[in-house]
């Protein structure tokens, strides 16, 4: 790009920056020196390929979505939490908010993630142990008691039963007197990544896509700020994928959901802003920064050039980041504080919109209150003390970072071509969706991830990939940690309360709601309104999911060795 064009871009950016609202903050170094809000090539200097880097707030958004960077608004501190019953988790949420957290992120227990009630035999021994137990709208109401849902953004990490859980969230808001139309937050809902990596599904892919399509249409029409799909690369990376695989599989899944929306006749400029993303921040500091920058650039280009998105918001890739759980070690667990801080810094320098920092004890158990506070303070130190929020994309123009960004983009595009080669142009939803479904059926995604994980583990075992406290520097004076333990009394109490709620409800209203939901499933009408009616009558998660299992059947993946 020649010098004149770069200067015109700088002037455009300056005009937008001047008009934008900025935080009331000290944008100087620790020594008191003023810093510019963004840096670029020196005046009068050409820069080959600068159109791929650009200015913050301009296509292709490599340097961020907003001209102000974090000067306008910092990332949201969104700590992931959930354990025991709804009352216990509500107390932890209040602690997080009181300590300066900006948003909530709900971790559900395994029975909830799989669509079973706490009194189901399959739930025995699992209730409340890896997240909070939610059986009905009454639990959701307790979960957010005293937390104004019209003001606090909430993320919910659940995919298989995401739609009935979302209905319970809407009913909880109604019971607070909050108009659901003003709700803001994200719901994971990403069923593709379940088949690819995490393995928490209820049915075959097609019925899940049917429900997701209903949800996208419902939110696009009536809950404009809410993001009903958080496309998740986190679990793909945690399963052993490389950075490029995480990026490519995640964005391909996102493209599949765009095809789904278009197949429903939705306007891409209306529904695409309801898509958000969820990435892993791993330990290779510069590679992670490059991954996030490449993600924005790829998404903007595909949305504009392939799917015809015209508005900025429809081309924006908004993403939440969580530090890498798989990088944490049981050995010398206080080292995990350092790992998490490095990963969080990479996410911030990559321009994340919200962030969760893992606790030092999460490789052993759910976080203790002290460990959760340290994780929260890690973000606050980055935000308040380091100066990283003063300049947009401070590593932009680095030869190393730009080369890594280009390389990861090229690797991702090669993977997209392989997925498209598997797809059919005449598929009822679209060729990318077709390629993803075929890759799932063939076990291609899981095979590629397994090979990457194997290669990394070999490197660890040979000592080529060094992990402090594991295969190098093993001596330690660290005492054994006190960890959070969830009492089995939680399960007994949850089952007891669930039984009382079932006995007190209007069974005819529950049955009517479930029957109307199944009728909608058969007719092709939206399933959201009748599902909401069933939830208002206190139909349980297990009852809703079991009714759909009976209607649609279950799914078993093809084994691959």
C-alpha positions, 0 to 999 in steps of 0.5 A: 500500500502506498504512503498516500493511501495509508495516510487517508486511512489514518485520517479516516481512523482519526475522525472515527476515533475523535467522535467515539466515546473514551473511558475517563482514564490515564492513558500514559505510561507508568513514567507519565509519558503520553501514548498514542491510541494506535501506531502505524507506519511513519508518515510518508512511508509505504508499507507493502500489504498494509491493507491486511493490517489496516486501522482499528475499527476498519475492514478487515478488522485485523487490529480490532473492531473499534477505533478506540480499542480498549480506550473506549471500553475494556474487555468484560471480565466474565468469570466462569463459575458454577457448582453445587445447587443454584443457591450456592452458585448464586452466592459465588456470583455475588462474590464475583460481581462484588469483587469487580467482575463485569459479567457472569458465565454459567458452568453446568453439571454433567447431568444438566449438560446431557439433558437429565434431571438430578433424580435420573439414575444416570445422574447418580454421583454427578449432581453439582460436581462439575457445575451447577445443577439446573432442573427447571425454571425454579432453579434458574430463578434461584440461580439469578436471585438478586442479580438483575438480568436486565443489567448483567450480561450472562453467558451459558456454556451448554450446547445439547440442551441449550434451547430448553435452558435458554427458555428457563433463562427467559422465564427467570427474567420474566419472573424478575419483571424483566422484558426479555427483549432487553436481555444481553448475553450469550448461549453456547448452542454450538452442536458442531463442536460437540461432535468434533470434540466434547461429545455432549449431544442429545440427538443426531445433528439434523434435529439439533440444527432444527432447534438452533435454527428456531432459536436464531430466528426467535432471537433475531426477531425479538431479543436483538442484543442477545447472542444465541450462538457462541461458536466454540473453539475452546473445547476443540483446542482442549481436545488437542488441536493445534492453533490453526485447527482450532481457528479453522474448525471453529470458523468453519462451524460458524460458516455452517451456522451462517448457512443455516440462517440463510437457509431459514430465509433470515437476513444475514445482516440481521442474524449474523451479529447474533453469532459470537465466538469462544476461543482458547488462549494457550501458552505460545504467546505470539501464536495465540495473538496471531490466531486472534488477529487472523480470526477477525480478518478471515471472518470479515472477508468470508462474511463480506465476500461469500455471504454478502454481509454489508454492515460492520456488525455482520462482519465483526467477529466478537469473541470470548476467551478462556485461558487454557485449562489443558495447560494447567498442571497438578504438579506445582499448581502455583505455577498455574497462576503464571501460565494463566497470566501469560495466556490472559495477556495474549488474549488481551493483546489479541483483542478479546472482547471478554475473558475468563481466567482459570484458577490455579486449582482447576486441574484438581477440582472446582475453584476454591473461593481464594483461587477464584479471587486470584484468577479475577485479580489476574485480569484486574492487574492486567487491566489497571496496572500494565498499560495494555489497554492504552493502545489498540493492537500494540503488536500490529506491524511486528514482523514476527506477529504479522508473519504468524498472522499470515501463516495461521490464516493460510493454514486455516484457508487450506483446512476450509478447502478440505472441508468444502471438498467434502461438501455438496453444493446442493445440500439443503443448508449449504456446502460448508455444512455438508462438509462438516457433517461428512467430516463428523460422520467419517471421524475426520475431525476427531482423527486430525485432532487425535494426531495433533494431540499425539504429536504434542504428547510425544514431544512432552514425553521426549522432553522436546516440549518442556513443562515446568514441574512435570518434565523439568524443574520437578523439585518443589516446596509447595504444600498440598492444596485445600480444594473445594469438595461438593458434598453428596448432601447437595445431590440428596437435597436437589432430588428432594426439592425437585420431587416437591416441585413436581408434586406441587405443579399443574401436571395438565399444564406440563403435559399440554406444553410438552404435547404442543412442543412435539406437535411443533416438532412434527409440523415444522413450526417454531418450537420455542413458544410451546417450549416456553409454555412447558417451562413456565409450567415447571416442566423439567429439563429431563422431561423436555429432552426425553420427549425429544429423544423419543421423537428424534432418537439418539445418536452414536458416533462411528468409532475411529481408531 
